[in-house]
Amino acid sequence: MHRGVRRLAWFAILVGALSACRAEPGAATDRSGEAAPPKAANSRPAAPSPTALSTTAPTRTPAPTATPSPAHPVYDGPPVSRSEVGLQVHLHDEDVSLIFDHLRALQIGWVKVQVSWKLYEPEPDHYDARRIQELDQFISRAAAGGIQVLLSVAKAPEWSRPTTDMDGPPAEYADYADFMHYLATRYRGQVAAYELWNEPNLRREWNGAPLSATDFVALVRAGAQAVRPADPLALIVSGAPGPTGINDCIDAVDDRVYLGAMLEAGVADMVDAIGAHPYGWANPPDSSLASPDPAAPSHNDHPSFFFRDTLWDYSAILDQRGRSEIQIWVTEFGWGSFDGMGAAPPSEAEYMAAVSEWQQASYALRAFELAHGWPRIGPLFLWNLNYAPLLGTRFVASGFSLLRPDGSLRPAYLALQTMLD
């Protein structure tokens, strides 16, 4: 089928799905491989046509160096600025000085921290002093180093929810607004952007209430209205839907369907950018549903599994609704690999066995290069820096880490240094 015809046919399916959910065949897992739900610039440039996205080819360790061992890919694309490159870090109970050693070595311009609301406000109006002090220190160090901060705020505390099972929103959205106002007031002029919630189309992140884009937009509205007066210069990003290939309205709503419903509910009127998580599973960044890489063993039969398709589709959905001025911020992306980790990937992420460390690195470089050529895309936040030293090799998140469990540098880390040196 001609690519344009196939694309139109796909969007016709999505339009029909807005009123009725159904499971997508052959797509029963999210990016982690788990059955859903898993176990526990102030300016906004106008976007070009989506076709502008080119298709051409636990003790402290010393400060990291760029010694190329093992071998790693070298970036040879057009110059990429620090303002385009971000990285998510795990902060809680970590060595903040070591984190900033890495951030300086990588020369990135943005850092993302997920603020787990339930850890910071364990009781109503009572803030955990140790957690707040840690965040204070982190944000202060980032400002001193010229690194912009994105705080992603999600996971309501147990006292605010109708259930304590998994994670989910508060029963009263005013509670979220109060917490966002607290953060924006405390960090006025220091935090560049806030992402309101995380993957709300997944039951694991929105448990205790039906999956509803309309309800999520109401939560975003409450959060945005709290942030704006407290820190007018802070940018607001809508929480990114999670791409899964599932659309049963119980465990997940397809991310394209969900984004369309978010826009229908008015989310674009209250945010500066739309969040996206264009993970690639084992598919290269240039690959697409229309032309999948035959080497990818699974997760290749649905557009949600392709980095390029996700960004192309989100752009098209925005354009269809007359919101071409809205940027898309890639608040998470990456390729998982257990190559070089001394262990096989967890059973729920066997697809990672098809991604070598070299591919993990080269795919990340290519993704930054693709996004650089597409002004519609804001900063990209690679997920993640330091989960493997924290979690070891038993967890999926470790496969995405730029550090190995022993703290040594993976090729993706060294490759990123070649992009910004």
Secondary structure, 3 states (H helix, E strand, C coil): CCHHHHHHHHHHHHHHHCCCCCCCCCCCECCCCCECCCCCCCCCCCCCCHHHCCCCCCCCCCCCCCCCCCCCCCCCCCCCCHHHEEEECCCCCCCHHHHHHHHHHHCCCEEEEEEEHHHHCCECCECCHHHHHHHHHHHHHHHHCCCEEEEEEECCCHHHCCCCCCCCCCCCHHHHHHHHHHHHHHCCCCCCEEEECCCCCECCCCCCCCCCHHHHHHHHHHHHHHHHHHCCCCEEEECCCCCCCCCCCCCECCHHHHHHHHHHCCHHHCCCEEEECCCCCCCCCCCECCECCCCCCCCCCCHHHCHHHHHHHHHHHHHHCCCCCCEEEEEEECCCCCCCCCCCCCHHHHHHHHCCHHHHHHHHHHHHHHHHCCCCEEEEEEECCCHHHHHCCCCHHHHHCCECCCCCECHHHHHHHHHHC
